[in-house]
Amino acid sequence: MPFGATMTTTTSTQHEFVHRAAWKAAVMGTLNVLLFVIAARLIVLVAVAGGIGLTWIALADPNAYRLGALGIYGALVALPSVWLASAIEVPVFGV
């Protein structure tokens, strides 16, 4: 190809570019929904794992302060995070 010459795209390559762009958009949309669901579930997993850890510590040597800390954690962290995760509506496209 000589220097300074321009390349023209044919119809088949333009169709290929459109196909690739559509495929990329579909993959990005799928990953977006998947990560949205995983993020919501990960927050609940961390909150429940923290509650289990605090329960383990509180039951190893029970006293009023540890049991109170466990109750406060459960009431202010674990229960609201589980409720919020169940209240999230995942968008379903095409339905």
N, CA, C and O of each residue as an XYZ file, in Angstrom:
380
protein
N       0.857     -1.159      0.000
C       0.000      0.000      0.000
C       0.906      1.226      0.000
O       1.807      1.323      0.834
N       0.689      2.145     -0.901
C       1.530      3.340     -0.967
C       1.303      4.253      0.238
O       0.249      4.228      0.873
N       2.328      5.059      0.532
C       2.264      5.971      1.665
C       1.183      7.022      1.436
O       1.117      7.607      0.355
N       0.344      7.268      2.422
C      -0.711      8.271      2.318
C      -2.009      7.760      1.726
O      -2.981      8.509      1.628
N      -2.040      6.503      1.333
C      -3.271      5.964      0.760
C      -4.242      5.641      1.891
O      -3.825      5.226      2.973
N      -5.507      5.826      1.647
C      -6.520      5.525      2.650
C      -7.145      4.180      2.360
O      -7.312      3.775      1.210
N      -7.490      3.491      3.459
C      -8.163      2.198      3.313
C      -9.658      2.409      3.446
O     -10.109      3.137      4.331
N     -10.402      1.802      2.606
C     -11.857      1.833      2.727
C     -12.301      0.490      3.270
O     -11.761     -0.554      2.904
N     -13.278      0.530      4.137
C     -13.788     -0.718      4.692
C     -14.910     -1.234      3.815
O     -15.729     -0.475      3.298
N     -14.922     -2.512      3.668
C     -15.970     -3.134      2.871
C     -17.187     -3.371      3.750
O     -17.140     -3.187      4.967
N     -18.247     -3.772      3.130
C     -19.482     -4.015      3.870
C     -19.323     -5.166      4.854
O     -19.898     -5.125      5.942
N     -18.552     -6.195      4.496
C     -18.395     -7.335      5.402
C     -17.595     -6.946      6.650
O     -17.891     -7.426      7.744
N     -16.594     -6.091      6.498
C     -15.860     -5.673      7.694
C     -16.699     -4.732      8.546
O     -16.587     -4.760      9.771
N     -17.530     -3.905      7.937
C     -18.416     -3.048      8.714
C     -19.416     -3.905      9.500
O     -19.719     -3.625     10.660
N     -19.915     -4.945      8.845
C     -20.827     -5.868      9.525
C     -20.112     -6.558     10.687
O     -20.703     -6.758     11.748
N     -18.848     -6.919     10.492
C     -18.068     -7.545     11.552
C     -17.884     -6.590     12.737
O     -17.980     -7.011     13.890
N     -17.622     -5.323     12.464
C     -17.475     -4.330     13.534
C     -18.770     -4.159     14.319
O     -18.743     -4.042     15.544
N     -19.888     -4.143     13.631
C     -21.181     -4.025     14.302
C     -21.453     -5.267     15.149
O     -21.955     -5.170     16.269
N     -21.117     -6.430     14.602
C     -21.311     -7.680     15.339
C     -20.451     -7.703     16.600
O     -20.919     -8.098     17.667
N     -19.205     -7.284     16.477
C     -18.314     -7.253     17.640
C     -18.804     -6.260     18.694
O     -18.755     -6.551     19.888
N     -19.265     -5.113     18.268
C     -19.765     -4.110     19.211
C     -21.007     -4.623     19.948
O     -21.158     -4.394     21.148
N     -21.890     -5.313     19.230
C     -23.090     -5.869     19.859
C     -22.717     -6.971     20.851
O     -23.300     -7.065     21.931
N     -21.749     -7.797     20.480
C     -21.311     -8.864     21.370
C     -20.680     -8.268     22.622
O     -20.943     -8.728     23.733
N     -19.853     -7.253     22.444
C     -19.201     -6.604     23.586
C     -20.237     -5.965     24.521
O     -20.103     -6.047     25.742
N     -21.257     -5.339     23.956
C     -22.308     -4.724     24.770
C     -23.078     -5.788     25.549
O     -23.438     -5.567     26.705
N     -23.333     -6.931     24.933
C     -24.048     -8.007     25.618
C     -23.221     -8.582     26.762
O     -23.756     -8.855     27.837
N     -21.936     -8.766     26.543
C     -21.066     -9.295     27.595
C     -20.958     -8.297     28.741
O     -21.013     -8.692     29.906
N     -20.808     -7.024     28.435
C     -20.695     -6.002     29.478
C     -21.991     -5.903     30.291
O     -21.944     -5.731     31.509
N     -23.130     -6.009     29.634
C     -24.411     -5.983     30.341
C     -24.573     -7.177     31.258
O     -25.054     -7.039     32.383
N     -24.179     -8.340     30.788
C     -24.263     -9.547     31.602
C     -23.356     -9.455     32.817
O     -23.758     -9.800     33.928
N     -22.132     -8.989     32.604
C     -21.201     -8.831     33.719
C     -21.696     -7.790     34.719
O     -21.496     -7.938     35.925
N     -22.341     -6.742     34.220
C     -22.870     -5.707     35.102
C     -23.926     -6.285     36.046
O     -23.884     -6.038     37.251
N     -24.851     -7.037     35.512
C     -25.903     -7.644     36.342
C     -25.308     -8.672     37.294
O     -25.703     -8.741     38.457
N     -24.363     -9.469     36.811
C     -23.735    -10.490     37.635
C     -22.985     -9.866     38.817
O     -23.103    -10.336     39.949
N     -22.229     -8.827     38.555
C     -21.484     -8.169     39.628
C     -22.413     -7.457     40.601
O     -22.105     -7.361     41.789
N     -23.538     -6.960     40.118
C     -24.523     -6.331     41.003
C     -25.069     -7.354     41.998
O     -25.200     -7.059     43.185
N     -25.380     -8.529     41.524
C     -25.918     -9.586     42.387
C     -24.845    -10.073     43.359
O     -25.121    -10.262     44.544
N     -23.620    -10.278     42.862
C     -22.541    -10.765     43.711
C     -22.210     -9.745     44.800
O     -21.952    -10.126     45.941
N     -22.212     -8.460     44.462
C     -21.896     -7.432     45.453
C     -22.927     -7.427     46.582
O     -22.568     -7.302     47.753
N     -24.185     -7.560     46.234
C     -25.230     -7.578     47.269
C     -25.091     -8.803     48.160
O     -25.278     -8.714     49.374
N     -24.769     -9.936     47.571
C     -24.642    -11.162     48.366
C     -23.355    -11.154     49.187
O     -23.315    -11.740     50.269
N     -22.314    -10.507     48.697
C     -21.049    -10.461     49.424
C     -21.179     -9.641     50.698
O     -20.577     -9.982     51.716
N     -21.952     -8.573     50.654
C     -22.178     -7.767     51.844
C     -22.866     -8.608     52.922
O     -22.498     -8.542     54.094
N     -23.847     -9.384     52.527
C     -24.547    -10.248     53.490
C     -23.603    -11.321     54.019
O     -23.629    -11.636     55.209
N     -22.779    -11.879     53.155
C     -21.847    -12.915     53.580
C     -20.879    -12.391     54.630
O     -20.617    -13.072     55.622
N     -20.348    -11.198     54.429
C     -19.422    -10.609     55.398
C     -20.148    -10.315     56.717
O     -19.602    -10.562     57.792
N     -21.360     -9.795     56.638
C     -22.109     -9.485     57.861
C     -22.436    -10.749     58.649
O     -22.295    -10.763     59.872
N     -22.865    -11.795     57.979
C     -23.212    -13.038     58.670
C     -21.955    -13.716     59.210
O     -21.977    -14.269     60.309
N     -20.856    -13.678     58.446
C     -19.603    -14.264     58.938
C     -19.108    -13.517     60.176
O     -18.593    -14.136     61.107
N     -19.260    -12.194     60.193
C     -18.900    -11.428     61.387
C     -19.765    -11.798     62.569
O     -19.272    -11.895     63.693
N     -21.049    -12.007     62.333
C     -21.950    -12.438     63.407
C     -21.584    -13.802     63.947
O     -21.647    -14.036     65.154
N     -21.200    -14.706     63.055
C     -20.786    -16.044     63.506
C     -19.506    -15.948     64.323
O     -19.363    -16.621     65.343
N     -18.574    -15.108     63.873
C     -17.334    -14.926     64.629
C     -17.582    -14.326     66.004
O     -17.010    -14.774     66.997
N     -18.433    -13.314     66.058
C     -18.758    -12.724     67.363
C     -19.491    -13.711     68.263
O     -19.276    -13.710     69.476
N     -20.340    -14.542     67.702
C     -21.037    -15.556     68.490
C     -20.045    -16.554     69.067
O     -20.151    -16.950     70.227
N     -19.081    -16.956     68.247
C     -18.062    -17.905     68.693
C     -17.279    -17.327     69.879
O     -17.028    -18.016     70.868
N     -16.898    -16.041     69.757
C     -16.157    -15.379     70.837
C     -17.039    -15.212     72.075
O     -16.589    -15.437     73.199
N     -18.286    -14.819     71.866
C     -19.182    -14.586     73.002
C     -19.509    -15.867     73.748
O     -19.665    -15.843     74.969
N     -19.615    -16.979     73.044
C     -19.944    -18.243     73.705
C     -18.731    -18.900     74.336
O     -18.876    -19.777     75.187
N     -17.520    -18.483     73.927
C     -16.321    -19.060     74.534
C     -16.183    -18.611     75.986
O     -15.813    -19.401     76.855
N     -16.480    -17.351     76.241
C     -16.424    -16.817     77.611
C     -17.578    -15.830     77.763
O     -17.386    -14.622     77.628
N     -18.782    -16.345     78.047
C     -19.943    -15.450     78.054
C     -19.935    -14.485     79.234
O     -19.752    -14.873     80.388
N     -20.137    -13.236     78.906
C     -20.419    -12.231     79.924
C     -21.384    -11.226     79.297
O     -21.672    -11.275     78.101
N     -21.865    -10.333     80.121
C     -22.921     -9.427     79.650
C     -22.442     -8.499     78.536
O     -23.209     -8.191     77.623
N     -21.203     -8.053     78.593
C     -20.707     -7.118     77.582
C     -20.561     -7.782     76.210
O     -20.910     -7.193     75.187
N     -20.050     -8.995     76.202
C     -19.904     -9.702     74.916
C     -21.266    -10.060     74.320
O     -21.479     -9.924     73.116
N     -22.161    -10.508     75.153
C     -23.499    -10.827     74.643
C     -24.222     -9.565     74.185
O     -24.959     -9.590     73.200
N     -24.011     -8.464     74.899
C     -24.594     -7.192     74.467
C     -24.016     -6.726     73.144
O     -24.749     -6.235     72.285
N     -22.692     -6.875     72.966
C     -22.051     -6.501     71.701
C     -22.576     -7.370     70.560
O     -22.783     -6.887     69.447
N     -22.785     -8.635     70.840
C     -23.340     -9.532     69.821
C     -24.760     -9.124     69.447
O     -25.119     -9.125     68.270
N     -25.570     -8.774     70.448
C     -26.941     -8.339     70.159
C     -26.979     -7.044     69.373
O     -27.783     -6.897     68.453
N     -26.116     -6.101     69.727
C     -26.062     -4.825     68.989
C     -25.598     -5.057     67.561
O     -26.154     -4.476     66.629
N     -24.583     -5.902     67.374
C     -24.107     -6.208     66.018
C     -25.207     -6.867     65.192
O     -25.420     -6.525     64.029
N     -25.895     -7.810     65.809
C     -26.970     -8.484     65.082
C     -28.103     -7.545     64.714
O     -28.658     -7.629     63.619
N     -28.445     -6.647     65.632
C     -29.577     -5.743     65.393
C     -29.225     -4.601     64.447
O     -30.074     -4.161     63.671
N     -27.993     -4.117     64.500
C     -27.643     -2.932     63.717
C     -26.844     -3.222     62.445
O     -26.723     -2.348     61.586
N     -26.295     -4.441     62.309
C     -25.490     -4.744     61.121
C     -26.053     -5.940     60.349
O     -26.389     -5.825     59.170
N     -26.151     -7.076     61.019
C     -26.515     -8.306     60.303
C     -27.952     -8.282     59.799
O     -28.192     -8.554     58.622
N     -28.897     -7.969     60.649
C     -30.302     -7.969     60.218
C     -30.591     -6.923     59.132
O     -31.261     -7.255     58.153
N     -30.118     -5.677     59.259
C     -30.380     -4.727     58.165
C     -29.728     -5.123     56.836
O     -30.305     -4.900     55.771
N     -28.532     -5.705     56.895
C     -27.890     -6.094     55.630
C     -28.636     -7.249     54.966
O     -28.761     -7.282     53.742
N     -29.129     -8.191     55.760
C     -29.922     -9.284     55.183
C     -31.232     -8.747     54.617
O     -31.663     -9.163     53.542
N     -31.860     -7.830     55.334
C     -33.107     -7.240     54.842
C     -32.884     -6.453     53.552
O     -33.671     -6.568     52.613
N     -31.821     -5.658     53.501
C     -31.538     -4.890     52.283
C     -31.221     -5.792     51.098
O     -31.631     -5.510     49.972
N     -30.498     -6.869     51.347
C     -30.177     -7.786     50.256
C     -31.426     -8.477     49.729
O     -31.516     -8.761     48.535
N     -32.388     -8.752     50.600
C     -33.612     -9.397     50.132
C     -34.547     -8.397     49.457
O     -35.403     -8.785     48.663
N     -34.383     -7.099     49.773
C     -35.257     -6.083     49.192
C     -34.766     -5.584     47.837
O     -35.505     -4.898     47.131
N     -33.529     -5.916     47.462
C     -32.976     -5.454     46.186
C     -33.631     -6.228     45.047
O     -33.678     -7.457     45.066
N     -34.128     -5.505     44.070
C     -34.689     -6.142     42.894
C     -33.642     -6.123     41.797
O     -33.189     -5.059     41.376
N     -33.260     -7.305     41.339
C     -32.274     -7.406     40.277
C     -32.980     -7.139     38.956
O     -33.994     -7.771     38.661
N     -32.456     -6.208     38.154
C     -33.114     -5.938     36.886
C     -32.972     -7.114     35.923
O     -31.872     -7.613     35.685
N     -34.086     -7.537     35.386
C     -34.087     -8.609     34.394
C     -34.471     -7.984     33.064
O     -35.591     -7.506     32.888
N     -33.534     -7.994     32.139
C     -33.765     -7.333     30.870
C     -34.462     -8.275     29.903
O     -34.159     -9.467     29.850
N     -35.366     -7.745     29.166
C     -36.057     -8.526     28.149
C     -37.304     -9.225     28.672
O     -37.960     -9.946     27.921
N     -37.641     -9.031     29.923
C     -38.827     -9.679     30.487
C     -39.867     -8.632     30.793
O     -40.950     -8.960     31.276
